[in-house]
Amino acid sequence: MFRFLDQQFAKNNISMRSEPEESVLQRKYLFFKNLLHHNNQALQLINALENLLYDTRPFTFDEVLDQCEELVGVVYELAEDLNAISGGKYPQLFGAAEKIGIHILRGLTRQRKLEKTCLVLPLVRLSHENAGQVGAKAANLGEIFNRVGLPTPKGFAVSAYACHDFFRSAGLYKAIQSEMKGVDIQDTAQLTQACSAVQKRIIAAPLPDDLECRIFYEAKELFREFGSRTRLAVRSSATGEDSESSFAGQHSTVLNVTQDTILDTYKEVVASLFNPRAVFYRRSIGYRDQDVVMCVLCLNMIDARTSGVLYTQDPNEPENRKLIISAAWGLGVSVVDGSMPTDLWRITPGEAKTEYSGVRKARRIAMNPEGGIHDVAVEEHLQDQPCLNGDEVRALANYGWTLEKHYKRPLDIEWAMDQSGKLFILQARPLNLMLPAQATQACTEEATTAMEGHDILLCGGATASSGTACGQAIVLKSEHDLAAVPEGAILIAPQTSPSYVPLMGKIRGIITDVGSVTGHMASVAREFGIPTLVGTEIATSIIPHGEEITLDASRRTVYAGRVMNLIQAKPRTNLMKGSPLFRLVKETLQKVVPLNLIDPKHDDFCPKGCLTLHDVVRFTHEKAMAEMFRINEDIQEGIHLAVKLKTSLPLNTYILDLDRGFKNFPVSGIVELEQIASRPFLALFRGMEHPGVQWKGPVREYPSCFAMDLPEPTPDDPNQESTSGGPNYAFISDDYLHYNARLGYHFVTIDTYCGQQVNDNYITFSFKGGAADVSRRTRRALMIAAILKRLGLRVEQTGDFVHGEIKKYDHPRMEEKLDFIGRLMGSVHLLDMVLTDDAQIPWYVEQFFKGNYSFKP
């Protein structure tokens, strides 16, 4: 619009205007030009913010804050633009915009307040209700010991408040914020560098004296109770951990800790908040750094004969209700990190028989007398023996069912058995059954020959996360190669590892030689929806590096090449849904997105009635249009510069002639199409008045197979006998049109020049809004985008916002495009009400190009 209008005002040849009239129009135009620019900016920002909640792409707090700050600034500019156009008629708008903006930004930047608690709390004083103080891992362990009555190690928890006091006293908050601001978690090298710098700062910072004393005192009491040779397990128990989001393996655990090293170990575990994998994980699922505070759990070490993990249900086959136990000799580190083979039992409640799958276990993890842990050889006679006998398996299963009954949900439980055969529960957290159940079938001859023409590279292993994937095989020889793993790859690795978590935003599948379905990486793979096959023994040696492969993790089979009938396009999971950041943004957008100012004739259509930033944008646009089309009030009485179009369509359209847009100027204030000379305006309305386009009639004339859950037509619906939406505004000349339309609850802007010079010709089209829920509005936007692309426009679509553009066609073809756009406007005005499934979109697009603009079957 601006390019054409600038030319018109530069030429000073606006027809039928006196010089005073022209100067008023020029002045208003300059402010109006700014307002339209800011209006478009604001709508795009509102749409981008709203789309954060419906897109599957992770977003960051900084991204949200930057967009909100920009939007608040743009909205304030809109208030200034409108007051400039109107001569200061709306000073109250500044206060309304400022009040809403302050509310939004304060809500986003408010700091979480931690309750001041004891720095250290003994396990015997903890229960589930203490999760906010000591993290869910410590609170659950206290719950299990104190309320369920099952054995756990003894110990204490260092509270969230203690961590906060440490960071505050050492000045770490600002340093961390500075290091982590702007870090792209998809850039593995950048993420690693920033995290390393933060961890070094935390390790080097001094602990408050009172915190040192409390930790040292509680540790000393444990050594007094269990003897000087006892050792401690120092474990992360961060807030947010062991909740609906597992954080499995993202933070550090340090084993075999002595009394002399307890303070340094505490800082090491606190610093693991900034393990690269932990930062990637929490930001991917919607946790800000400030949402996770590190509590630390200190327990007396269990000198384990056998350890492992218990799932009270199989996450890949939850309908079968089978309990899973995985176990290895020695400490359970090798089970959760997947570094060694494990025995596996599957147990069905009420059935005496258990399914057992044993492996050779040549090595085990043990406590090193010098401190720390190391792997040692398993005695020869034990290497092929099950880690648990039948009675021990049943006892462990009963522990699992007891805990599931107490918590009333499936659980992921870590356990250990000491040298005397006593069982201990080390941890219990929710087991997320996030994927649809898919049959995990045995690799039979029938299954392996089902994909004829495709070589089978591998058959075997265990399904850690079900599903199928196709991509380039990247055989990982060392974890140092992580940054080089390309987008869309299938990772082939010697063992499972939590270190692979930062890759889960870009890889499509994982296959390992060694690993457990109950390990930490398997848990995270299920959360991210990454098909994962573990324990194959030979994947890294037989799958060719760099070759395209197809992984069927459900059937435990890997094929050479792309197996098209196995590859299923599935919508990506929105990992952020329900997270603290997601909830914060959802709450914030209540002051951004809703549009309350619908009817300009209503009493609340005023600055005081603006409850959201969208309301301010709507108000300024409506009033600016009215001001531009009331120019005659500022010039002289009796001359109608803006005139109303007489048309059979249920639309209120007002037209302002910029230059030769009318054949003759209508003095009555009413203009008919026959009096209009603007070629682009006539082309657009020719499409809108196409006999196949139905602007009137009940919604239920749409195909009954699609028209589900339709609301009754509202007074603003174009299907009513009264006029729809509006008023709509058009600036015209003989070759130019700028059209702003409000049709029901959506908005359309068309800006076009159709002249003799091909290089000057263009059409831009913008569409946003609707009355239905965001998913249906988005489907209509997808349909509009598909139609515009077929018409040759370059299209951008985000959520319910569509922008299309086409340039440099001769004017007959430009007018043909406008004709179709006019038909499009009329045919889709209520489709957001009926589009209930993405699969419907191609049918509607095809019907449009067949001329079925009413979409009747």
N, C-alpha and C positions, 0 to 999 in steps of 0.2 A: 504493500500500500504506500509506503513512504516514498519509494522511488518515483512513482507516478505523481503523487501529490506535490513532492518537491519540484518536479518539473512544471506542474500547473501554476504553483505560486510564483515560481521564478519568471514565468512568461507574463504574469500580470494580465491575463486575458480572460478572466472568469466572466462568462457571458452574463449580461443583465445585472451586473453589480456596479454600484457606484464606488468611488474610491474609499469613502468611510466604511462601506459595507465590507470591502475587500480587506481592509486593515484589521477589522474585527475578526473576520474569518481566519486571516493569517495568524493572528495572535492566538486564537483558540486552537487552531490547528497545531501550532508548535507544542502546546501543552498536551493536546490530545494525542499527538504522536508519541510523546513520552509515556503517557498513560497506557496506550495500547501495547507498547513495548514492555512496560512493567507488568501489565495484566497477563501477557503471554508468559513472561518469566514466572510469575506467581503460580499460574495454573500448572506449568511444567514441574515446579518444585513441589506443589501439593500432590500432584500425581506420582512423582518419584517417591515421596515419603509414604504415601498410601500403599504403593506397590511393594515397599519393603516387607510388609506383612504377608504378602501373597506370592512373592517370588521365592524360589528355593535357594537363591544366592545368599550366602552369609553376609551380614553387614556389620559395621563397627559402630561403636558409640561416637567416635570422632566424626564419622560420616553423617550420622543423624544430627549431631550438634551443629556441624558446619551448615547443613542444609536448612535447619531450623533458623539459625542466625541469619542466613542469607534471605530466607523467606520473610522473616520479621522486618528486615531492612527494606525489602522490596515493597511490602505492604504499606510501610510508612511512607515510602516514595509515592505510592498510589494515592494516599490521602493528600499529600502535597499537590500532586498533579490535579486531582479533582478540585481542590480549593482554588488552584490557579485558574482552571477553566471556568469555574462558577463565580469567581470574584469573592471567594471566602465564605460561601454559604454554609459550609459544613465543618466549622472548627471543632465540633464535638468528636469528629471522626479520629482526630489525633489521639485523644484520650482513650477512645475505644480500642484502637490499634495498639497503643502502648500497653494498656492493661492486659490485653490478651497475650501480647508478646512477652511481657514480664512473667506472666503466669507460666507460659510454656518453657522459657529458658530457666527459670528458677526450679521448675519441676525436673528438668533434665539434669541440672548441675547440683542438685541437693546431694549432700554427702550422707552416706549410710552412717548412722549412729550406733556404735556398739555399746551394749550394756556393760557397765563396769562390773566385773566379777572378780573372783579370786584368780590369781595368776595360775595356780595349779590346783587341780581337783582330783582326789583319789577315785579310782574306778568304782569302789564300793559305794560312792555317793552319786553315781550317774545312772540315768535312765534315758529313755527315748526323748523325754521332754527337754533334755539338756543339749540337743543337737545344735541349737544356735550358739551355744557357749563353747562347746568343745568339738563340734563337727559330728556328723552322723556316724562315722566309723567308731569313735570312742563312745558316743552315746548308746549305740546299738550293743556294743560289747557290755556296757554296764547293764543295759536292759536284759540281755541274755543271762547274765550272772545273777542279778538281783531279783528279777521278776520271773523269768522262765526256769531258773534253777539249774542251768546246764553249766558245766565247768569251762572256765576261761582262764587265761593267764592273769596274774595280778599285776597291778601297775597304777599309773596315774596319767592324767591328760594335762598338757599345757594349753591354756585357753586361747580363744581368739583375741580376747582383750590383751593378753600378754604379748601376742604378736603385734597388735596395733601399738601398744606402748613402746615396744622395741623399735618399730619403724618410725614412730613419732619422735622419740628421744634421740635417735640417730640421724634424723633428717632425711630418711630414705624415701619418703613419699614423693617429694619433688624430683629427686634424682631419678627414681623409677619412671615417673611420668615423662621426664625429659628424654630418657633413653628409649622408651617404648612408643612415644607418639609418632604416628605416621608409619609404623612398621607394617609392611605388607606380609601377612602370614603365608601367602603363596610363594614368596621369595625365600626359599630355604636358607640361602646364605645370609641374607639380611636379618632374618629372624634369629638365626644362630648367633650372629655377631652381637645383636642387641641383647639377647638373653644372657650371653656370657658376661657382658659388661655389668648387667644388673646383678647377676649371681656373685660376681667378685665384690661388688659393693656391699652386699648383704653379709657375705662371709667375713669381710674386713671390719664391719661395724661392731662396736662394743655393745654388749648386752647391758641393760639396766642392772644395777647392783642387786636390787631386791629380787629381780627375776632370776639372776644367777643363784642367789641364796636359796630360793624356793626349789628350783630344779635340783640343785645339788643335794638339798636336804631330803627330798622325796626319793631320789636315787639311792642315797645312803641308807635310808630305811629299808628299801628293797634288798640291798646287799646284806644288811644286818639280819633280815628275815631268812634269806635263802643261802647265805654264806658268801664268803669273799670270792669264790670261784664262779658265782653266777654271772650271767651276761644278760644284757638288755637288747630288746628289739625296739628300735625307735622308728615309729611309723607316721606317715602323714595322716591327718584326719581333717582335711580342709573343709570349710563350710561349702556346701554344694556337692561335695564328694559323697558317694554311696547313696545318692538320691535317685530321682528319675533319670538323671545323667550320671553314669557310673564313675567317670574319671578314671577308669580302670588302668592302672599302671602308669599314669601320667606324672604322679609325684613320687618322691623317693622314699624308700624304706632302707634303713641301715641296720644290719644284724650283727650280733656278737659285739656289742658295744661295752666297753669297760667304764668303770666309775670315773676314771681320769679323762675320758674323751667325751663324756655326755654333753658338755656345753657346746663344744665344737660340732658335735653331731646334730644337736638341736638346730643350730644355724644352717647346717647343710640341708636338713629336711625343709626348713623354712625357705631356703633359697630355691628349692625344687619347684616352688610356685612358678618359677621362670625357666623351668626346663622348656626347650623349644616345643616339644611335643605337647606339654601342658598348655602353653600359650595358644598353640594352634587349635587344640581341642576346645578350650573354653571359648575362644572367640568364634569358632565355627558353630558352636551350639548356643551362643547368645549370652555369654557371661563376660562382663567387663572385668578388668583386673581388680577393681575395688569390690566386686561381688564375691570374690573368693579370698578368704582370710585363712592363713595356715594355723591350724591347731595341731599339736603333736602328741601322739600316744606313745608312752614309754611302758613297756611290758617286760616281765622276766622271760627270758628266752626258754622255749621248750626244746630240749635236746631231742629232736624228733627221730624216731626210728622210721616212721612213714608219714608223709604229708600229702595234701592234695586239695582238690576243690570238689564241691558237691553242688549240683544244680537240682532243685526240687522238681523241675520240669525240663524237658528237652526243648530249647528255644526254637529249634527248627521243626519240631513236630509236637507242639503243645497239646494237640488234641489227643495224643496217645498217653499223656499223663505219666510218662516214664521218668523216674529219677535217675540222674547220672552221677557217677562217682569216678573221678580220675585220681590216680595216685602214683607216687614214685617213692623210692627209698630216700631217706634223709630229709633235709629241709625242703619246704614246698616251693622254693624260688624257681626250681626248674619246671614246675608245673605251670605256674602263672606266667612265666616269661617264655615258655615253650621251647626251652633250650635242650630238653631231653625227652625221650619217649616215655609214655605213661601207660599204665594199665587202665582199663576202662570197664566199668560195670553199668548195666542198664537194668533198673528194677521197676516192676509194675506193682503198685499197691495191691495187696491182697493175694499176690501170687508168690508161691514159695520159690519158684525157679528164677534165677537171675541170668542175664546175658553177660558173658565175660569175654573180653578181648585183651589178651596179654601180649606183652612185648618183651624183648630182651633189654634189661636195664643194667648196663655195664658200669655206669658211673652214677654217683650221687653227690649232692651238695651237703657239706658238713661244716661245723664250726672249726675255725682254725685256732689252735691254742695261742697263737701270737696275736689274735684279733682278726676280725673279718671272717670271711667264708672262703672255701675253696672246694673244688670237686676232687673226689677220691674214687678209687676203684671199689666196686661192690664185690663182696665175697663171691667166689665162683659159684657156690651152691645156691646163692640167692638170685643170681642174675635172671634166671628164667622162671623163678617162682612168683606167684601173685604177691603183691605187697600187703594184702589183707586176706584173712581167712573168712569163711562164711559167716561166723558169729560177729566178727568185726564189721563186715559189710552191712549186716542187718542192724547192728547197733548204730552205725553211722547213719543209715537210712532213717531209722526211727528218730534220731536227732533232727534230721532234715524235715521230716513230716511234722514233728513237734513245733519247730520254729515256723514253718509255713502256716500252720494252724494259728499260731500266736500272732503273726504279722498279717495273716489273711491275704497273702499274695505269694507268688513264686519267688524264690530266693536263690542268690549266688552266695555260697558259704565256703570260706576257707577253714581248714581243720588241720590238726596235727595229732599224732599219737606218740607219746613219749616211750622211752626204752622199756618201761614197765607195762605198756599196753593201755595206758589211760588216754582217753580221747579228750581233746580240748577244741573248743570253737575259737578261732582266731579272728573271724570277721563274718558279718552277714549283711548283705545289701540286696535291694530289689533286683530281680532278674527281669530285664526288659525283653518282652516278646514282641519285637517291633515289626517283624516282617510277616507277610501272609504265609500261612502254612503251605509248604510245598513238599510233596512226597520225596523223601530221600531214599531212592531205590538202590538196591544192591546192584553191583555192576555185573549183571548176567549177560549171557551171550545175546539174548534178545535185545537188551538195552544197548549193547555195544555195536550191534549191526543195524540199529534203527536209522542211522544217518549214512545211508549208502553213498559211496563216492568220496567219503571223507576219512582220511587215515586217523586212527586213534593213536595218539602219542602216549597217553598214560591212562590207566584205569586203577583206581584205588585211593587210599587215604581216608580222611574223615571230613565230613561237612561241618565247617565252623560257622559259615554264614551262607545260606542257600541262595540260589539264583544263577543266572547265566551272564556271561560277558564275552566280548570279543575285542582283541587289541593286540598290539605288538608285545611280544614276550621280552621282558628285560630280566636277564639272569643276573642277580645281584651277588657279587663276589665279596663285597665288603660294605659295611654301613657307611663308609666314607663316600660312597658313590651316590648317596641319596639325592643330592642336588641335581644330578644329571639325569634322573628318571624323567622321561618325557610325558607330556599330557596324553591321557587315554591308554596308558600302558597296562599290561598285566604283569605284576611283580612276581618273579620266581626267586625265592630266597631259601637259604639253608635252614633257617628256623624262624618261628614267629618272634616278633619283638615289638614292644611298645614304641620303639624308635621310628617305626614305619608310619606312625599316626600322622605326622605332618604331610605325608604323601596322599592321604585319603581324600583330599580335595580334588586330586587330578587323576589318580589311577582308577581302573575299572575292575580289577580283580587281584587276588593274591593266591599263590600256590607255594607251599613250603615242604621241605623234606621232613622236618621235625616240627612238632607242635601239638597242642592240645585244643580240643573244642571248648574247653573250659578256661583257657588262658585269657590274659588281659587283652591281647590283640584281637582275639576272637570276639570278645565282648564289644570292643569299639568298632570292629568291622560290621557287626550286626547293627549297631546304632547308625553307622554311616550308610548301610545298605550295600556294602561291598561284598560280592560273592567271594568266598574264601574256602580253599581246600587245604587241609593241613595233614601232616604225617604221611606224605606220599613216599618218603624214603629216597626217591630217585629223581624228583622233578628237575633239580638243577643240572643233573648229568645227562638227561635225555631230551629236554625241551630246548630246541635251537634258539639261541640268543638272536633277537631282532626279527624273528619270523612272526607272522600273524597267526594267532591261535584262537580257538573258542573254548572257553571254560564252562562246563556244566557242573557247578559245585553241588547241585542237588543230587545228581546221579554219580558224582565223583569220577567224571570223565573229562579228558582234555583232547580236543581234536586239532588237527592241522588245518590251517586256513579258516575261512569264515563260513560257518554253518548257519545259513540264513533262517531256516525254520526253527532254530534254537534261540536266536537273538530276539528278545522281546523288548520293545520300547516301553519303559515304565517311568512314570513321573517321579522325579527326584523328591526325596523326603525333605520337608522343611525342618531341619535339625534344630532351628532356633525356637520353634513354636513352644510356648509355655515357659521359656527361659526368663531370667530377670530382665535382660535387655529387651526381649520381645514384649514383655508385659509393660515395661516402661514406655516403649515406643507406642504401644497400643493406647495406653493412658494419655500420652502426650497428644496423639492424633485426634483425641476427642475435642481438643481446642484448635485443631487445624482443619480437618477434612469435612465434618458435617456441614451441610448447607441448610440453614434455617430460614433465610430470607428468600422465599419463593415468589411471593406475590407483591409486586411493586405498589399495588393499590392498598395493601394492608397497612394498618396503623403501626405495626412493629417494623416496617421497612424504613428504618432510620438508624443513625449511628448507635443509639442506645440499644437497638435490637440486635446488633452484631455480637454474636456469642463466640464466633470462631474466626480465624483468619480468612477462611473461604467466604464467610459472610461479608467481611470487609471488601474482599475482591469483587464479589457479586454486587455489592452496593455501589462501589466506585464505578464499575463498568456501566451499570444501569443508569446512574445519574450522569455520567460523562456523556453517554449516548443521548440522553434527554437534553443535556445542555447544548450539545452540538446541533441537535435538531430543533432547538428553540432559539436559534440565532436571531430570528426575526424580532424577538423581544428586545434585543440589544440594538436593533437598527431602527426600523420604523414600522409603525402599526400598519396592518393591511397587506403587507407583502409576505407571501408564504414561500419561504425558501425550502422548507421540508414539507413534502406532500405525501399523502397516504395512497397506497396502491389499491385500486379496485380490482378484486380478483375473486374467482369462485373458490379458491383454496381457503381453508380455515386458518389463515395467517394474517396477523397485523403487520404490514410492512410499510415502513416510512422511507422515503427516498430523498437524498440531497444531491442535486445536480451540480457537479463541479465544472463541467464544460461540455456543452452540446450533447448532454445525455437525453434531453427531451427534444422532440421534433418542434414542439412549441410549448412555452412555459404555462403550466396549468394554473390559472389565477384562482380557481375555486378551492384549492387545497386537496383536490382528488385527482389522481392521474390513472388512466387506463393503459393497458399494455400497448394499444395501438398508438399512443402518444409517445412511447419510449423509443429512443434511437440507439440506446446502448446495446451493442451486439452481444457482449458477454452476459448482460443481464437477461436479455431475451432468450439466449441459448440456455441459461440455467433454468429459467421459468418454463421454457418449452419442455424440459425434462420433468420438472415438478408437476406440470399439468398433463403429462402423458396419460392417455385414457386408461392404461393398465395399472397406474399407481393409485392406490386407494388411501386417501387421507381420512376418510370417514368410514364408520362401521364398527361393530363391536370387535373387541380383541379376539373373541372366540372363533372368528372366521379363519384364524390360522390353523394349520394342519393339526388335527386332534391328536395325532401320534406324538406331537412335540409339545402341545400346549398343556403343560402340567402346572399346577400350583399358580394359576394366573390370578392376579388381583382383579377386583372390580375396577373398571375404568374410573379414573379420578377426574375432577372438573378440569384439570389442566391437560388431560390427554387429548392428542389430536383426533382421536376417534369420537370425541363428543361433537355435538352439533355446534357448540360454541367455538369461538376461535381458540387456537392452540397457542399456549405459551406467550411469547412475544412481550413487548413489541420487538420486531425485527427491523434492522436498519441497513440501508444500502447507500453507499457513495457511488455515483456513476459518472461516466463520461461516454462519449461515443465508443471508445475502445477499452474502457476500464470499468471494473466493478470491485468494490469491497463490500462484502455482505456479512453481517453479523446476525445470526438467527438463534433464538431460544425456542426449541420445539419440545414442549413438555418439560422434562427434567434434564435435557442435554443441550449442549451448545455447539454451534457450527460456525466457523469463520472461513470464508472463501475470499481470496485476494487474487485478481487475475487481470492481465493486460492482453488484449487480442487485437493487435494492429497489423499494419502492412509489413513492418519490418520483423522478419522471423526472429532475429536475435534479441528483440525486445520482449517477445511473448513469453508468458509464464502463467502457471496456475499454482497457488498454494492452497491447501485444504487442511483444516484442523477440526477435530471432533473430540468432545469429552462429555462424560456424564451419563446419567440415566436414573431411573427410579428403582431398578432391581438391585439385588445384592451384587457385590463386586465381581463374583465369579461369572454371573450372567452378563454384566456390563462388559467384562473383559472378553467374553465370547463374541459379543456383538462387535467389539473393536477388532478382534481377529478377523471376523468376516468382512468388515469394511476394509481392513488392510488388504485382504486377499483380493477383493474386487478392484481396489485402486491399483494394485500391482498389475492385475490383468489389463487395466486401462493404460498402463505404461508409466504410472507415477512411481517415483522413488519414495518409499514409505518407511516411517519409523513408528513403531507401536509399543507402548508401555502401559500395562494395565488397561484402563478404559480410555486412554488418550491415544489418538492417531494423528499423525502429521504426514501429509503427502505433498509431493512437489513434482512438477514437470515443466520443462523449458524448451524454447526454440523449435516450436512447430508452427506451421503457417496457421493463419487465423481460422480457416474452415475446420481444420482438425482440432484446434483448441476449442472451438465452439461445439464440436461433436463430443469432446471430453466433458465439457460443462453440461451438455444435455444429459449424458449418462450420470454425472454427479447429481444433477437435479432429480433424476429417477431414484438414485441411491438414497438421497435424503428422505424422499417420501416413502420408500419401501422398507426402510429399516427403523423407522422412528419408534416402534414399540417392540422390536425383536428382542431387546434385553429381557422382556417379560417371558419369552417362550424358549429361549435357548438354554436348555438344561444339560447339554452334553456336548463336549468338543467334537464328537463324531458327527454331529448335525451340520457343522459349518460347511464342509464341502458340498453337501446337498443344496444348501441355500445359495452358495456362490454359483453353482451350475444353473439353478433355476433362474437366478437374476439374469444371467447371460442368455438364457432361453426366452427371456421376456416375460417370465412368470413373476411379476413384481408383487403380486399379492401372496405368493408362495402357497398356492392351493395345490393339493396333491394331483 
